[in-house]
Amino acid sequence: MEEREPLLPPPPPDEAAARRLRAGEVPVELRILQDGTVSVLGRILVEAPPERVWHAVTDYANLQRTLPKLTESRVLSREGPAIEIEQSGRSGILFLELTVRFRLRVDEEPPHSVLFRQLEGDFSRYGGRWDMEGTENGAATILTYSALVRPKFFAPPFLVAFVQRQDLPDILRAHRRTAELDPEPQAEKR
């Protein structure tokens, strides 16, 4: 995976990655950058149109009900496409699990991209994006998450990468489950 700013759209999956997605896999690519930041890219194929995937990803006030390890998610302010949210959740492995908190600035580009960056919280670097790309027939969506992650607390980059590889597939599967089960997204859920 090439080094890139996560606020730029990730490249489309190559043919090998597309085959893995069609086979139901959840590929995650990780790279440890020179400064110890972990670059992460994960994808999943969702059998729902982009609008339903969009709703699953942007239902910020209810994400703690659907995403594993997320214990709180609340909207602090909303001004057009700019949203400020506060989230907390459990992160780590086995006995090394801890609660992390962060306040995010989210910029929506409906119905295909959600860009986010930490304003304050437990990471010295946390920013990225969610992208929803409809398939040719529009009945399915490739959901992509890309981010740069570096905690403020001590955690070796290989451990941060391990946690990302462990947790991201479950998060992507949870968004898929929500989008595939929710036949009609409702704005009032937000």
N, C-alpha and C positions, 0 to 999 in steps of 0.2 A: 504494500500500500504506500503510495507516495505521500510525502509530507505536504500538507495543505492546510489552509485556514478553514476551520469547520463551518464558517458562515458562508462558504462557497458551496454550491451544490456538488454532491459527490458524483463521480462518474457513474454512468449506468452499469449494471452488472454485465460482466463479460459472459460469453456463451456457457462456460463451465459453471459460473455462479448462477446463471439463469436456470440451468438444469438442476442444480442443487435446490433452488427455490421451488421449482415445479415438483421436485421429489419430496417436498415438505420439510426440508432442512432449514435451519436458522443459522446461516453462516455469520461468524463474527471475526473481523480482522482487527488485530491489535498491533500497535507499534510503540515502542518506548523511544521518545525523542531525547536529544542530548541533555536537555534541562530536567529530565525526569518526568515530564508530562507524558501521559498515556493518550495516544490517539486511538480512537475506537470507531469502528464502522460495523453496523449490524443491519441485516435485512430479513424480511419475512414476506411471503406471499399471502395475501388476505383475500378470501373469496367474498369480497364485498366491494361495491364501487367506492371511489375516493371520498365521496361525501360522507359515507358512513364511517370510514376510517378517520376522516377529519374529526368527526364528532367524538369518536373514541379517544383520540389524542388530546383534543381541546376542551374536554369536559373537566376543567381544572378543579372545580369545587367538589367533584365526586371521584377523583382519581384514587384516593386512599381506599375506596371500596372495591376497586378492580385491579390495582397494581400490587404485586407482592412487595413486601417490606416497606411500602410507603405508609406512614402512620398519620400524616396530616398533609392536606393540600387545600389552601384557601386563596381566594382572589382578594387582593388588597385594594387594587384600583384597576379601572379599565377606561381608557381614553382612545376610542377608535380601535385601530389594530394593535395598539400598545397596551400591554397588560402587565401588572406587577403581581406576582404570586409568591406565597411563602409555603415551603414544603419541608417536611422532615421525614426521616425514614431510618431503617436499620441497614447497616452496611458492614461487611466483613465476612469472616469465616469462623466457624466453630466458636470457641471461647473468645475470639478476638473481635466479636461483633460490637459495634457502638452506634449511637444515634448521631446522625448528621443533619444539620439544618442549613437552609439557604433561602435567600430571597432572590427571585429571578425577574429579569426584565424579559418579557416575551413579545415578539413582534410577529403577528400573523399575516400570512400572504395567502388568503383563502382561494381555493380549497386545496392548495398543494404544499405549502411550506410553513413551518413554525420555527422561528429562530429564537434562541434563548441565550442569555448570559447571566452569570451570577452578579448581583449587585453587592451582596454581603453574605457571609456564611463561612462554612467550614472548609472551603476550597480556596487555594491561592489562584487556581485557574479552573474554571468550569464554564464552558460555553459550547454551543453546537446547534443542531437543527434536526427536525423531523421533516422528511419529504414523503409525499404520497403521489405515486405515479401510476395512473390507470393503465391497465393492459390494453391491447389493441381493441378488444371487444367491449371494454369498459365495465365488464362484470367483476373484475378482480383488480387488486391494487398491490403494488410493491411498496411496502412501508420501510423506509430507511432511516436509521438513527446514526448520526455522526457527531462526535464530540471530542474535545480536548479536556482531560481531567488531571488535576494535580491537587491533592489535599494539602491543607495547611499543617495538619497533624503529621507526625512521622509515620510513614508507610512506604516501604521500599517500592519502587515502580513495578517490580515483578509481581508484588502482592496486589497492587492496584489493578494491574492487568488481569490477574487471576480472578479477582472479584468481578471485574467487568465481564469476563468470559463466562463466569458462573451465573451472574444475575441478568445480563441483557437478554438472553434468549427467553427467560421467563417473562420479562417485561413485554417483549415483542409478542409473545404468545398471548399474554393477557389482553393487549390491545386488539389482537386478531379475534380472540374470543368475544370481546365486547362488540366489535364491529360486525361480526358474523351473526351474533345473537340479537342485536338491536335493529329490528327491521325499519324503524322510522325514527331517526334522531330528532330530538325535540330541544329547541333552543332554551326552553325554560328549565332544563336540567342543569344548565350552566350556572 
